[in-house]
Amino acid sequence: MFVQLLPLVPIFAIFYFLVMRPARTKQKATQAMLEALKPGDRVVTSAGIHGTVVALAEDIVQLRIADNVKVDFSKSAIIGKKE
């Protein structure tokens, strides 16, 4: 029975290094980026909206997307920072 389970070990190792580990690394990087947000940062939302951070609350980010247009987004909607 042990011999039948032996091939599963390399399969699990490959799955871990190709799928699980990169996903965890990306999640940590995204979390660090969200924690480092400050007013003036340019960001992109999951809806593809580009804006500038105006204000931050615990879970809410207010973005200026045009002159005199400010919109509140959930922090989890921010997917990236523009340089």
N, C-alpha and C positions, 0 to 999 in steps of 0.2 A: 504494500500500500504506500509506503514511503517513497518508493521508486516512481510511482504514478504521480505523486505530488511534486517531485523534484523539478520537472520542467516549468512549473508555475512560478518558482522563485525568480528565474531570470526574466520571465514575462512581467512579473510585478516590478522588478527593478527597472526594466526598460520603461514601463508605464510611469513609474515615479519620476525618473530623470527626464523624460520627454514631455510629460503633461503636468504632473502635480507640482514639481519644484519650480518651473518657470512661471506657472500661474500664481504661486504663492509669492514669488519675488516681485512680479508685476503688481500684485495687490498691496504689498508693503510699500513699493515706490509710489503708488497712487495715494495711499494713506498719508505718507510723508509729505507729498505735494499738497494735499488738502489741508494738512495741519500748518503748513508754511504759507498759506495764502495771506495776503495783506492787501489793503486798499491800493489801487493803482496797478495791480497785476492784470495782464490781459489773459483771458481764458476762453476755452471752447466748451460748450455744454454737449450733452449726449444728443440733443436735438439739432446740433450743428450751429447753434447761435454763438456768435463771437461777441464778447463784451469785455468791459473793464470793471473790476471789482470796486464797488463804492463803499459798501459796508458789510460787516460780518456779524452774524449772531452765532449761537451754538450750532444750529443745523441749517441755517438760512444764509444765503449769500445774495446780496443785492448787486445786480449788474447794470451798468449803463450801456445800452445797446445802440443808442443814438442820442443826439442832443435833446436834453430834457425828457428822455425816456429811460426810466429805471424799472427793472423787473426783478422780482424775488424768485430765486431758485433754491431747491434743496441742494445741500452741499454734495450729495451723492450724484447729482446731475452733472457736476464738473468733471470732465474726463481728461483735460489737458491744459497746460499752460503754453501760451504763445510767447516767444522770445522777442 
